[in-house]
């Protein structure tokens, strides 16, 4: 597993083997749903983008974080291709019900 704090990237050292260092061919896929901390965490991961082979990120509160979202997308598009975007309109649909 991979654990993210707002300041560091942790990878369990037991997966590194006896050398005590991450393997040179380390390849990471990240699935991230960390309730608004994605805007702080993703820029901190930029130095590791060359080790990351894919991301699945749930972005929160796009209505109030549109500028941050755009900045993050610009950062990500320098290293990754967007394969899929899906808008979750649950809150919007819930608020617009007329029954």
N, C-alpha and C positions, 0 to 999 in steps of 0.2 A: 504494500500500500504506500501511498504518498500522503503526507500530512502537510498542510500549509498553515502557517501562522501569518499574521500581517507583516512579519519581518523576515522570515526565513523559509527556505524550502528544506524539508526533512525527508530523507529517503532512508529506510531501515538499513543499518550497516550490515546486518546479517545477510542481506542480498548481495553484498559486495564481494564476498569470498574472503580468503585469508589475507589478501593484500591490504585491507583496511581503506581502500580507495574505490570510488565508483569505477566500473569498467569503462574503458575508452569508447566502447560502442553502445553505451547506455542510451536507450531510446524510451521516451516517456510519452504516454497518452494521459491527458488530464481531463477528468470529468469534474466540473466545478459548479457547485450550487451553495454559495456561502453568504447569501442574503446581504447584498450591498458591499461586501468586502472585495468583490471581484474588481471593483474600480481601484482599490488600493493594491491588491495582490498582483494583478496581471502586469503592471509596469515594473514591479520588483522582480518578476520572472524573466524579463527581457534578456538579461545576460545568459539565461539558460535556454533560450528559444532554439538554439542549434541542437539541443538534446531532446527537444519535444517534437514528436512526430504528428501530434494531433491534439485538438482541444474540443471539448463539448462544454460550453459555458452557458449557464442560465443567468442572464442579466436582469436585474431588478430595477423597478421604479424608473423606467425609461421616460415617463412623463416629466419627472423632475431632474433626471440625470442625463438629459439628451446631449449636453455638451461633453460630459465625461464619457459617455458612450461613443460619441464620434471620435474623441481623442484616442480611446482604447482601440477602436476599429482601425484607425489610421496606423497605430502602432502594430497591431496584429497583421495587417495586410502587407507590411514590409517583410514578413517572414512566412506567412501562411496564405493559403487560398481559402475563400469561404465556400464551403460545400453546401451548407443549408442554413437558412434562417427561418425561424418559426416564431410568430407572435402569439403570446398567450393572452387572450382577450377575456379571460375568465372574470376578472374584476370589472372590466368595462361592461360585459354582458350582464353581470349580476346587478350593477348599478342602473342599467337601462331597462330593466324589466318593468313592464307596465301593469302586471297583474297584481 
